[in-house]
Amino acid sequence: MTRVAIVTGGTRGIGAAISKALKAAGHTVAASYAGNDEAAAKFKAETGIATYKWDVGDFDACAAGVAQVEKDLGPVDILVNNAGITRDGFFHKMSKDQWSAVIRTNLDSLFNMTRPVIEGMRNRGFGRVIVISSINGQKGQAGQVNYSAAKAGDIGFVKALALEGAAKGITANVIAPGYIGTEMVQAIDPKVLETRILPLIPTGRLGQPEEIARAVVFLSSDDSGYITGSTLSINGGQYLA
């Protein structure tokens, strides 16, 4: 069944793979982005997927963006909260701006995006909310206290939302990727990647954005209706403790 999906941060990296996979599965997709107009225009030209620009850290902008998507494409039944940023640094040197920017984009955005769609989902008796968290929200990461806190908060958000939505046909789930071969990860010093990161991954390789996207497609489907409040770790078998 064709449904309308919003993918935040949906024009690059994991988000772009998710947008394309949802379209291939037959859904009508709106991909939101924050600032890279050139990348968004290229993505739209290559895929035919509608793109919308707004700041997921701004509630009013999200409400207006969702309203425009619903006006253009129809009611939103699938929401993929994928947008995220990093502002890394050891905590004893971290600025308030580094902290606030990451919390705003990676955690506040869940409220900002989900609140405008949740009542419609409840009224229609169907909804899929999927949040892209991170392995670092599960185990922590030095230099990423802000990011790990936000991504751990994502998991708590989903667990509570799942309890509220279950009786209304709404599922909420988390995907927690490990190291995925995106531009951000590929920018890591190759020596660091080879000596410090890949040895921690039992499969011995980086994940691919398409592997995350395939999981999103399943969790978006009618077939996943009995799965809610779950965290799916896609990390090549990396140990979490």
N, C-alpha and C positions, 0 to 999 in steps of 0.2 A: 504494500500500500504506500502510495506517495504521501510524504509528509513534508512539512517545512522545517528546516533545521537552521539554526544559527551556530556558527563556529567562530568564537572570538580568537583573535590572532590567527585568522584562517587563511591568510594569503602567503605565509612563509613557513618553512620548516615542517614540524609535526602538524601544525594547523592546516597547511596547504594539502598535505597528504590526507588528512581527515576530510577536508572539504571535497576533494576529488573522489574519495572512496564513497562518501555519502551520496554524491551525485551519481556515481556509477551504480549504486544500489537502488537508484530510482527516486531519490528524494530531491526536493527543491531546496537549494542551499544558498544561504546568505553568509558571506565571509566578512567579518569585521576586521578592521586594522586601525592602528593608531597614528602612524606618521609617514610611512614610506610609500608615497604616492606612486613612484615609478614602479616599484615592485608590485603594488596592487594592480596597476594598470596592465602590466605585463601578464600577471596571473589571470585577470579577467579576460584578456584577449586570447590567452592560450586555452582557457577552460570553459569560457562562457558562463562562469559562476558570478552572480551578482556580488559586488563588493560595496561595503558601507564603512565610512570613516567616523569613529568616535572613540573617546577615551573611556576605557572600562573602569577607570578609577573615579569617574564622575557619574553619580547616580542620575542626575537630570539628563545628561547626555545619553546614558544607557536607555532610559525610559523613552526618550525621543527617538533613539535609533531603533528600538524594538517596535515602536508604533509605526515607524516608516516601513520597516520590513513587513509587518503584518498588513499594512495598507497595500504594499506592492505585491506581496507573495501569498499572504494568507496567514492564519493563526499558527503560531510557533508551537510545535509539539516535541521538538528535539532541541536541546540546548547543550552545546559542548563548551564548557568553560576551559579554554585552552590558553588564553593569553597569559604571558608571564615575562618577567624581567629579572635580571640579577644586578646587584650592586655590591660586589663582594669586598670583603675586608675583615680583618680580625676584629672581634668585638671591642677590644680595648682601644681601637682606633676608629671605630665606626661612627659616622656622623648621624645626627638625627635625620638628615635628608636621605641618607642611604637606607636607613631603617624604614622611614615613612614611605618612600617611593615603592619599595618592594611590598610592604604590607598593603598599600593602596591598590597596586596593580594585581598582586597575586592572591590576596585574600578578600579585601573589601569588594573587589569585582564580583565575587560570587553572590553577595547580596545584591549589588547593583544590577546584575544581569538576570538573576533568577527571580527576584521579586516582581519585575514587570511581566513575567510569563506564567508564574505559578498559579494565579487565580484562573486564568484561561484553561490551563491544563486540568485543574480540579473540576471546572465546570464541564469540560468535555470528557472527563473520565479517562484521560490518557496523557502521559508525559514521560519523557526520558531526559534526565539531567545527568550529564557525565562531566566529571571534573578531572582534568589532567594534573595530577600532583607530581611527585618525584620520589625516587628512592631516598633522597636527602631529607624528605619530610618524614620518612620512616626510621632512618638511622642517624640523622644528623650529618653535618659536614663542617669541618674546620674552615673558617673564613666565610661561612654562609649562615650565621645565626639568624639573620633576617629572613633569608630564603627558606631555611629549614623550618623556622617558626610558621611562616605563611603556609608552606606546603603541608605541615602537620595540621594546621588549622583547617585546611581544605578537607582533610579526612574526617575531622570532627563535624564539620558542617554537613557533610554528606550523610554520616551516620544518623544524625538527628533528623535531617530532612527526609531521609528514607522512612523513618518511623511515622512521620506526619503524612506522607504521601501515599503509603502503601494501600490503604483502603480506597483511595481515589484513582487507582490505576497508574500512579506515578512512581517510577523507580528512580533512584539516585545512586550512582556508583562512581567509584574512583578508579582511574588507571594511574599507576605509579611507575613511570618508565625509569629504567636505569640509564646508562650512557647510550644515547642514540646518535647516529651519524648525521647530525644537523650542522649547519654552519657554525653554531656556537661551539660545539664539541670539536669539530674539525679544526677550529682555530687554536686548540690546545697545542702546546709544543709537542711535536711528534715523539721526542725522547721521553717526555713525561707520559704521554699516552702509552708508549710501548713498555716502559719500565714500571710505571706506578698504577696505571688504570687497567689495561688489558689483563695483567696477571690476576686481578681480583675477579674477573668474569669467567666463570667456568666454561662457557661456550667459546671463549677466546676471541670474541669479536664484538664490535659495536652493533647495537640494534639498528634497524632501519625504520624511518618514519612510517612506512607502509605497514609494518608489523603492529604499530600502535593503532593505525587507522582501521585495520581489519577488526581489532577488538572493539573499537568504537562502533563500527557498523553492527556488530553482533549485539552489543549492549543497547543499541538504538532500536533494535527490532522487536517485533511482537514475540519472537521466540525466547527473549530474555526476561519475560514478565515475572518470573519467580526469583530473579536475582536482584536484590536491592540491599543497600547499605554495605556493599562489598568493596574491597580494595583488591584490584587485580595487579599484581606485580609483574611487570614485563622487563626483566633485567638480566636475562642470560644466566639466571641461577645465582646471582650475587647474594652473599650472606648478609642479612640485615642487622644482626646483633652488634 
